[in-house]
């Protein structure tokens, strides 16, 4: 993951997106369900770690590098309430570190676990061809900006990655799909679409890289797996 200097500055001073729309969430859920089911109906996609999704550059802030074939599921986690999930989660490695970071930055533990699952499969020594490192796949420049001196240290990596997730949740007003899209393709790219809610984002999801589209569903599926 790499955050350009403009994006990093905007983390703390960009007004939050207005999410007080009374539009129905049902339409968004239907679109997302259709998207994920469409992905699931195809054969697993081999994604090379040496290639970026179409239209994405490292400057855009690509975070996720897929480690091998993508296996999609027919199920998905409903967005509604996903960021308010404070219930029990399936225990994993680094449980104490994840729980502590989640409480400190107000990020659901199930979401942190889902992102780690998608990013590194809980391998603290994972390194992508782009240079993203550790559990939450932090680029060196991003790691320094987040106060992480050793991205292979699980405690520092989880702390920095969770802090970044928290900043995206604030920036995009708690709209989960927008947060995940920004975590994958970069906040500047997502903000440039002009969407103010997940429902609006899904209406223009075709404008996002295919890898980012798949990433949104992948993390939501994983969050469902870790929520009890």
N, C-alpha and C positions, 0 to 999 in steps of 0.2 A: 504494500500500500504506500502511496505517495500523496501527500497533500501539498498543493502549490501554495505559495505564500499568501495569495489572495484568499483562498479557501480557509487557510488556518486563521487569518485575521477575522474572517467572517464568522467563525465558530462562536465567538462571544459577543459580536456586535450586530449581527444581522437579526432583524425583527423576526419573530416566530411567524410561521404561516398561520393564517386564520383558518381554523378547522371547525368553526361553529356552524357549518353548513347543515341544513336539515335534510339534505338529499338522502335518499334511501341507500343504506349500505348493501342492500340485497343485490343491486345491480353490479356492484364491485365484486362481491363474493361470487356471483355467477360468472363474471368474466375471468376471475382468477381461477375458479374451478375448471372452466373450460380450457384455460391455458395449460394448467398442470396436467389435466387428463390428456390433452393433445400431446404434451411432452411424453407422458407415460406410455402412450400407444405406439411410440416409435421405438426403434432399437436403441440400446445404450449408445451414447455418443462419445467417441474417443476425443478427448480434448488435450491437445499438446500443451505442455507448460511453456513451450517456446513461442507460442502464438498468442496474440491478443485478439479479443473479439473485434469484429469489423467496426471501424470508426473509433476505437478506443486507443488511446496512447498512454504511456506511463505517466505523462503529465496530467492526464485526466484523473489520476488517482486510483488506478485499478488495484484492488486489494486481493480479491479471491483468485487463486490459481488452482484449478481442478487437478487433483492428484489421481489420474487414471480415468476409467470409464464412469460416466454418470448413470446411476440407476435411479430412475424416478418412480414415485409411487402414485397410486390413484387417489390417495387420501391427501388432505391438506388441512392446515390449521386455520380455523376461521380468524380473520384479522380482528374482528370485534372483541375487545377485551384482552388482546394478546399482550399489550404493554401494561396492562393492569394485573397481570397474572402474578400473584404473590403466594400461590399455593406450593405444596410440596413438589419436589422434582426427583427424578430418578438419580440416585447417587452415581457419581463419576469420579475419575481421577481428578485431583486438584480441587476437590469439593470445597474445602475450607477457603481456599484462595478465591474461588468463583463466588461463593456466597458472600464473603467479606466485600469483594469489589462491587457486587450487585447492590448490597445494602448501602455502601458508601456513595455510589453514584445514581442510585434510584433506577437501576436497570434490572428487569426480571431475570432471575437466575436461569430460567429455562431458555431465555433468548441468548444469553451469554454462552451457554452450553451448545446451543444449536449453531451459533456462529463458529465456535471452536471446532465443532464436528465438521462443518462444511469447509472450513479453512484448512485444517491440518489433521483431521481425524485424531485429535488429542496427542499429536506427536510434537513435543516441545522443540525438537531439533529439525523440524521440517523447513526446507528452504526451496523456494520456487526459482525458476530460471530468471525471473525478473529481480530476484534478490530479496523478496519478502521472506521474513523469518519468524519462526516460532509458532506458538499455539494460535495466535490471531493474525499471523502473517503481516507483520509490520515492516515497512520499508525503512532503511536506515535514517533517512531524513525525517520521516514521520515519527519514528521512535524517539529521536532526539527532541523533537518538538513536544512530545508527550512526556518527556522526562525519563525515558527508558534508555539506560546505558548498556544493558545487556539483553537483547531481545530473546535470547535462548533461556533466560531465567524465567521460569513459569510465573513467578510472583510479579515481576516487572511487566512481562508481556500481557498478562491478564489485566493488570492495573491500567496499563496504557490503552489496550484495546477497548476495555469497558468505558474508560473515560471518553474515548472517541465516540463510542456508540451513544453515550449519554449526550454528547454535544450535538450529534445528529438528530436524536430524539427531540431535543429542544429546538433545534433549527427548523425541523420539519413538522413541528407541532404534534408529535406523537403518532404520525401516520406511518404505520409499520412498513408497508411496501416501499414508500418513499425513502425511509431510513435504510432499508436493505439495498435498494438500488443505489443510493449514495455511497454506502459502504463498499459496494462492488465497483461501481463505475466512476465514483467521485461526486461530491456534492455540487460542484459547479455545473456538471453535465445535467444532473437531475433538475437543479433550479432553473436551468436554461429552458426546460420544457414548459415552464409556466404553470404547472399543475399545483393546486392548492390542497388536494386531498388524494387519498389512495384511489378513490373512484375515478377521479379525473386522470390520474396517472395511468390507470389500466385502460382508459379509453384511447390512450396514445402509446400504449406499451410497445407497439411495433416500432416506435422511434428509438427504443433502447436496443443495445446489442443483444443478440440472442443469448449470449452467455449470462448477461444480467437478468434477462427474463427468467431463465432457468434457475438462477441463483435465488431469486425471490421465493420461488416455490420450494426449492431445496431446503432453505433455512426454515421456512414455515412448517414443512413436513417434519424436520428435525425437532423443532420446538414442541410439536405435538408428541413426539416420541419421548421427550424428557419431562413433560408435564404429567403429573400423577392425578 
